[in-house]
Amino acid sequence: MGTVVGIVVISYMVYNAYKYRERDGHEEPMADPLQLGELPQGGGDGKKLAISLTISAIIVVALIGWAYVLLVDVEAGPSPSADPLEVEVEGIQFAWQYEYPNGHTTNTLRVPEDRAVTLTVTSGDVFHTFGIPAFDLKADAIPGQTTQRWFRPNETGTYQAQCFELCGSGHSVMESDVIVMEPTEFEQWYAETGSGTNTAATGNPSDAGSTPADRTANDSSAASIQRVVTTLQQ
Ligand SMILES: [Cu+2]
């Protein structure tokens, strides 16, 4: 969009610069300035001005309308009939922890495709900001407060969640995977997490996660945090 606008504006500018370039025998425009009370001659009755104002107004109003419609949808939240998946998100230096309605705690957010997900975001220590750029989602994570956000992933895959507020030495590694799964695959995974294998959630990210994949993710994020901390200490 920006590129198209840039090309149009710059082309028009270059065209006019060429069209009105200084040529031999040209007249100095201000050689005979208007006197007080004298009306300027010529021009197209302000036609160009009217056209450009109208086009600008249409573009601006269209953008406002578009943003408004999007915001109404976002603010309204998912309809209760959509049966949103509710996940609690807690930021701690320096990891994200997700808790599902069945009590399962993990450091990798797994969600089903094509179903609304409601996130209740908070922090266990300092200010953080939770965000998933792929879903245009960002929420303050503040100790003692909760922030609600929702999104509806429409394509399976692995995305990134990360912290968007400088929160300490491990801020840059405060990220986690967001895995959007096929609904049936998700249901299967979720049913397994409910079997009570993960009652040992302590709030320590390295203890959380009940599947081997989660543990691997935890190990790798814990290892990368350790690397950063070690680097900073040197
Ligand atoms: Cu942070």
Residues whose N, C-alpha, C, O or C-beta is under 5 A from the ligand:
A	BS01	CU	F127 H128 T129 C163 E165 C167 H171 M174
